[in-house]
Amino acid sequence: MRRAMIVCHSQTEAFSCLRMLEGAGVSAVLRKPLRAKQDNACAWGVRIRAADLMTAQRRMQEKNFMPIRVYTFDDENGG
């Protein structure tokens, strides 16, 4: 299954993102991003289904939320 990871600056920011997305009906999970995809040690991510990415991006834009990065991956590749 395809997933997307929204990488945030901190665990607190990632938790806020998770709550914001769940308010829009997007199921999400807090996770540490892959080491290769981290910008710093404090980075945390919010994992969602890739099919929900457009809804998540729309919600983030509405709330002026700017993550570090967003990437997609297959479940077999981790994340």
N, C-alpha and C positions, 0 to 999 in steps of 0.2 A: 504494500500500500504506500502511496506517495504521502509524504508529510512535509510540513513547512515549519521552520524554526524562526521565530522572531527574537533576535538577540538584543538584550537590553543592557544598560550600563551597570545595573545592580540587581540584587535579589528583590529589593523593595520596589524598584521600578517594574521588574518583571511581574511581581504580584499584582501591582496596579493594572498592568496590561491584561493579565489573566482575568481579573474581575471586570474590566471594561469589555473584553471580548465575550465573556460569559453573559453579560448584560445584553449583548447583541445576538445571543443564541449560538455562539461558536464555542464548542467544547474544547478546552485547552488544558495542558499539563505543564507545570514548572519543571524545567530540566536544565542542567548545565549544558552549554553548547559543546560541540566537538572541539578538542584542543586546537586543531588547525583553524577553526572558525572564530576563536576567541580573540578579542582585541586586548583584553586585560584579564587579570585573575578574578576580578570582581564580577565579570560578565555572567549573566544568567539568561536563560531563554524560555520562551513560551512555545510549546510544540502544539501544532494544530494539524488537522487534515488539510492536504493541499487543495482539496475541493472547496474548503472554507476560506481560502486565502483572499479572494476578492472581497468577501464580506468583511474580513478582518481589516484589510487595507482601507476600505471605505470608512469603517468605524474609527480607525486610528486617525484618518484624515479629518473626520468630523471633530475629534477631540484634540487635534493638534499634537498628537503623540508621535515622536520621532525616534524609532529604534536605531540601534547601531547598524543593523543589517538584517535582511530577510533572505533565507535560502531554502531550497527544497531538496529533499533526499528520499531515497527508498528505505523502508524499514530495515532491510538487510544491511544497509551501510551504517546503521546506528544513528544516534542523535538523540 
